[in-house]
Amino acid sequence: MIPGALSARILPMDFLRMVLPYTQIVLASLLIAGVLLQQSGANAGGALGASDNFSSGFHTRRGFERTLFLATGLIALLFIASTLVALIV
């Protein structure tokens, strides 16, 4: 074995420390985009306490809206997991 070969090799923890910040930046950007793309059920009256027959906030998500909602939740979980890994590493 060459004496300097061990120091030139990237160990898995070093690789994780190197890649994790970039992964968190990408996940944070996707999470922000997912939250901003979701349709808001409240209008100006709903923000002030008024209601539209109690139906403004309760609707069934279908199609792309449901997919976006589930993807945003998955990205949030991945971001939380990457943050916990960053604390451990």
KEKE-3310 file (N, C-alpha, C; in steps of 0.2 Angstrom, whole numbers, plus 5000, padded with zeros to 4 digits):
npx = (5004:5003:5010:5003:4991:4979:4975:4971:4960:4942:4932:4917:4910:4916:4912:4898:4898:4902:4893:4880:4876:4873:4863:4853:4851:4845:4834:4827:4824:4815:4805:4801:4796:4786:4777:4773:4767:4755:4737:4729:4716:4709:4703:4703:4693:4692:4704:4702:4692:4679:4667:4664:4651:4656:4664:4676:4688:4688:4690:4691:4707:4712:4720:4733:4734:4733:4744:4755:4753:4756:4769:4775:4774:4782:4795:4797:4798:4810:4819:4819:4824:4837:4842:4843:4852:4863:4865:4870:4881)
npy = (4994:5011:5025:5037:5035:5032:5045:5051:5045:5046:5045:5038:5046:5058:5061:5062:5073:5082:5082:5084:5098:5104:5095:5099:5112:5110:5103:5112:5122:5115:5112:5125:5130:5120:5123:5136:5134:5127:5128:5141:5141:5151:5167:5186:5189:5177:5177:5187:5182:5180:5169:5158:5151:5140:5132:5136:5131:5118:5105:5092:5086:5083:5075:5084:5093:5085:5077:5086:5090:5078:5076:5087:5085:5073:5079:5087:5078:5072:5083:5085:5073:5074:5085:5080:5070:5079:5084:5073:5069)
npz = (5000:4996:5005:5005:5001:5008:5013:5002:4997:4997:5011:5016:5026:5024:5011:5013:5021:5012:5002:5007:5011:4999:4994:5004:5000:4988:4991:5000:4991:4982:4991:4995:4982:4980:4991:4987:4975:4978:4979:4987:4998:5004:5004:5004:5013:5021:5027:5037:5045:5040:5032:5018:5017:5024:5015:5010:5014:5014:5003:4991:4986:4970:4955:4948:4959:4970:4968:4969:4982:4989:4985:4990:5004:5004:5000:5011:5022:5017:5018:5032:5036:5030:5037:5050:5048:5045:5058:5065:5058)
capx = (5000:5006:5009:4998:4985:4973:4973:4969:4954:4937:4928:4909:4907:4918:4908:4892:4899:4903:4887:4874:4874:4870:4857:4848:4849:4840:4827:4824:4821:4810:4800:4798:4792:4780:4772:4771:4762:4749:4732:4726:4708:4707:4703:4705:4688:4694:4710:4699:4687:4673:4667:4660:4647:4660:4667:4682:4694:4687:4689:4695:4712:4712:4724:4739:4734:4735:4751:4759:4752:4760:4776:4778:4775:4788:4801:4797:4801:4817:4823:4819:4829:4844:4844:4845:4859:4868:4866:4873:4888)
capy = (5000:5017:5028:5043:5032:5033:5051:5053:5042:5050:5041:5039:5051:5064:5062:5064:5080:5087:5083:5086:5105:5105:5092:5103:5118:5108:5101:5118:5126:5112:5113:5132:5130:5116:5126:5142:5132:5125:5133:5144:5141:5157:5174:5191:5188:5171:5179:5191:5179:5179:5163:5157:5145:5135:5128:5138:5128:5110:5102:5086:5087:5078:5076:5087:5096:5080:5075:5091:5090:5072:5077:5092:5081:5069:5083:5090:5073:5071:5088:5084:5068:5077:5090:5076:5067:5084:5085:5068:5069)
capz = (5000:4996:5011:5005:4997:5012:5014:4995:4996:5001:5015:5015:5030:5021:5005:5015:5023:5006:4997:5011:5011:4992:4994:5008:4996:4982:4994:5002:4985:4980:4996:4994:4976:4981:4995:4984:4970:4981:4979:4993:4998:5008:5001:5009:5018:5025:5032:5042:5049:5036:5029:5012:5018:5027:5010:5007:5016:5014:4997:4990:4981:4964:4950:4949:4966:4975:4967:4972:4989:4992:4983:4995:5010:5004:5000:5018:5026:5015:5021:5039:5037:5029:5043:5056:5047:5046:5065:5067:5055)
cpx = (5004:5005:5004:4992:4978:4971:4970:4962:4948:4933:4921:4907:4910:4914:4901:4892:4899:4897:4880:4872:4870:4863:4851:4846:4844:4834:4824:4821:4815:4804:4797:4793:4785:4775:4769:4766:4756:4743:4730:4719:4705:4708:4704:4699:4689:4699:4707:4694:4681:4673:4663:4656:4651:4663:4673:4688:4694:4685:4693:4700:4712:4717:4731:4740:4736:4742:4756:4759:4757:4767:4779:4779:4781:4795:4802:4801:4808:4822:4824:4825:4836:4846:4846:4851:4864:4870:4871:4880:4891)
cpy = (5006:5021:5034:5041:5033:5040:5054:5050:5046:5044:5042:5045:5058:5066:5065:5072:5085:5088:5085:5093:5106:5101:5096:5109:5116:5106:5107:5122:5122:5112:5120:5132:5126:5119:5132:5140:5129:5130:5135:5144:5147:5163:5179:5191:5183:5173:5183:5188:5177:5172:5163:5151:5139:5130:5130:5134:5120:5108:5096:5087:5081:5080:5079:5090:5091:5077:5080:5091:5084:5073:5082:5089:5077:5073:5086:5084:5072:5077:5088:5079:5070:5081:5085:5072:5072:5085:5079:5068:5076)
cpz = (5000:5002:5011:5002:5001:5013:5007:4994:5000:5004:5014:5020:5027:5015:5007:5018:5017:5002:5001:5011:5004:4991:4998:5004:4991:4985:4997:4996:4982:4985:4996:4988:4977:4985:4991:4978:4972:4981:4986:4993:5002:5004:5006:5015:5023:5030:5038:5046:5046:5033:5023:5013:5020:5022:5008:5008:5015:5007:4996:4985:4976:4959:4952:4956:4971:4974:4970:4979:4992:4991:4988:5002:5010:5004:5007:5022:5024:5018:5028:5040:5036:5034:5049:5055:5047:5053:5068:5065:5057)
residu = (MET:ILE:PRO:GLY:ALA:LEU:SER:ALA:ARG:ILE:LEU:PRO:MET:ASP:PHE:LEU:ARG:MET:VAL:LEU:PRO:TYR:THR:GLN:ILE:VAL:LEU:ALA:SER:LEU:LEU:ILE:ALA:GLY:VAL:LEU:LEU:GLN:GLN:SER:GLY:ALA:ASN:ALA:GLY:GLY:ALA:LEU:GLY:ALA:SER:ASP:ASN:PHE:SER:SER:GLY:PHE:HIS:THR:ARG:ARG:GLY:PHE:GLU:ARG:THR:LEU:PHE:LEU:ALA:THR:GLY:LEU:ILE:ALA:LEU:LEU:PHE:ILE:ALA:SER:THR:LEU:VAL:ALA:LEU:ILE:VAL)
# end
